Amino acid sequence: MSEYANFASTREALKTIFSQASDKEITIYEKQLDGVKNLDPILIISPNQAWINQQGLPAYYTVMDGFATNGLQNRRRDKNSRCVFHFADITELYTTRDNIYNLFPNAFYDSPSRQAQIPNAQLQPIGTAWILTKVGVRKSDFGVDNRFFLII
């Protein structure tokens, strides 16, 4: 039995995260992850259509471009996917998250306990954040981070 037997294949992880994506799109994301080192964190953001309808597609792309380029010079961490972001370590991932919050607070949403207290509270996050870590050539560990876009 392989040491990676309990982990999902990267393709299975991507199909869970992008449940509406075609096989062709999944293959593109899979190829994007080929060059990622084992244990490097990947942030995957699946878009929230309600947020896009409210804020607009250009605003969505601006925030995703922020995740792609924040803290980098003349590089992108997403290979222009605007949804799959490679980080060197978990500190860089969460530092970028904090920077994006400071630049684009409307991408985040207020916790239900705050919503009642704040007029015009942000009720929708820009998307759902998934953290994926490659643990083998074709195996990954992944999960949703339900608090990634939450303002407490």
C-alpha positions in Angstrom: 0.0 0.0 0.0 1.4 3.4 -1.0 2.0 6.1 1.6 -0.3 8.3 -0.5 -3.2 5.8 -0.8 -5.4 7.8 1.5 -5.1 11.1 -0.5 -7.3 12.0 -3.4 -5.8 12.3 -6.9 -5.1 15.9 -7.9 -7.7 15.4 -10.7 -10.4 14.3 -8.1 -9.6 17.3 -5.9 -10.0 19.6 -8.9 -13.2 18.0 -9.9 -14.6 18.5 -6.3 -13.4 22.2 -6.2 -14.6 23.0 -9.8 -17.7 20.9 -9.9 -19.1 22.7 -12.9 -15.8 22.6 -14.9 -15.4 20.6 -18.1 -12.8 17.8 -18.4 -10.8 20.2 -20.6 -10.8 22.9 -17.9 -9.8 20.3 -15.3 -6.9 19.2 -17.5 -5.7 22.8 -17.8 -5.7 23.2 -14.0 -4.0 19.9 -13.6 -1.2 20.9 -15.9 -0.9 24.2 -14.0 -0.2 22.1 -10.9 2.4 19.8 -12.5 5.3 22.2 -11.7 4.3 22.7 -8.1 6.7 21.2 -5.5 5.2 18.8 -3.0 3.9 20.5 0.2 3.8 24.0 -1.4 0.3 25.5 -0.6 -2.0 26.3 -3.5 -4.9 28.7 -3.0 -7.9 27.9 -5.3 -10.7 30.4 -5.4 -14.0 29.2 -6.9 -16.0 32.3 -7.8 -19.3 33.3 -6.1 -21.7 34.3 -8.8 -23.8 36.3 -6.4 -20.8 38.5 -5.6 -19.9 38.9 -9.3 -23.5 39.9 -10.1 -23.4 42.5 -7.3 -19.9 43.9 -7.9 -19.3 43.2 -11.5 -16.9 41.0 -13.5 -14.2 43.7 -13.8 -14.1 44.0 -10.0 -13.8 40.2 -9.7 -10.8 40.2 -12.1 -9.2 43.1 -10.3 -9.2 41.2 -7.0 -8.0 37.9 -8.6 -5.2 39.8 -10.3 -4.3 41.1 -6.8 -4.0 37.6 -5.5 -1.9 36.7 -8.6 0.6 39.6 -8.2 0.6 40.9 -4.7 4.2 41.1 -3.4 5.7 40.0 -6.7 7.5 42.0 -9.4 6.7 41.3 -13.0 5.4 37.8 -12.2 2.1 36.1 -11.5 1.5 33.2 -9.2 -1.5 31.9 -11.2 -0.3 31.4 -14.8 -3.1 33.7 -15.8 -5.8 31.4 -14.5 -7.2 33.9 -12.0 -8.2 31.1 -9.7 -5.2 28.8 -8.9 -2.5 30.6 -7.0 0.8 29.0 -6.0 2.6 30.1 -2.9 6.1 29.3 -1.6 4.7 28.7 2.0 1.6 29.2 4.1 3.0 32.5 5.5 3.1 34.0 2.0 -0.4 32.8 1.3 -2.0 34.4 4.4 0.2 37.5 4.1 -1.2 37.9 0.6 -4.7 37.3 2.0 -4.3 40.1 4.6 -2.9 42.4 1.9 -5.8 41.8 -0.4 -8.2 42.5 2.5 -6.5 45.9 3.0 -6.7 46.6 -0.7 -10.1 45.2 -1.6 -12.2 44.8 1.6 -15.4 44.3 -0.5 -14.1 40.9 -1.5 -14.6 39.7 2.1 -17.9 39.4 4.0 -19.0 40.3 7.5 -19.7 37.5 10.0 -23.5 37.1 10.7 -23.0 38.6 14.2 -21.6 41.8 12.6 -24.1 41.9 9.8 -26.9 43.0 12.1 -24.8 45.8 13.6 -23.3 47.3 10.4 -25.4 49.2 7.9 -24.6 48.1 4.4 -22.7 45.1 5.6 -20.9 42.9 3.0 -23.1 39.8 2.9 -21.3 37.9 0.1 -17.6 36.8 -0.2 -16.0 37.0 -3.6 -15.7 33.2 -3.6 -14.8 30.0 -1.8 -11.2 29.5 -0.8 -9.7 26.0 -1.1 -6.3 25.1 0.1 -4.6 22.3 -1.8 -1.2 20.7 -1.1 0.4 18.2 -3.4 1.7 15.3 -1.5 2.8 13.1 -4.4 3.1 13.1 -8.2 -0.6 12.8 -8.7 -1.9 13.0 -5.1 -3.2 16.0 -3.2 -4.6 16.9 0.2 -7.2 19.7 0.0 -10.0 21.3 1.9 -12.2 24.3 2.0 -11.2 27.3 4.2 -14.7 28.7 5.2 -13.1 31.6 7.2 -10.7 32.8 4.5 -13.0 35.6 3.3 -14.7 36.2 6.6 -14.4 39.5 8.6 -15.0 38.7 12.2 
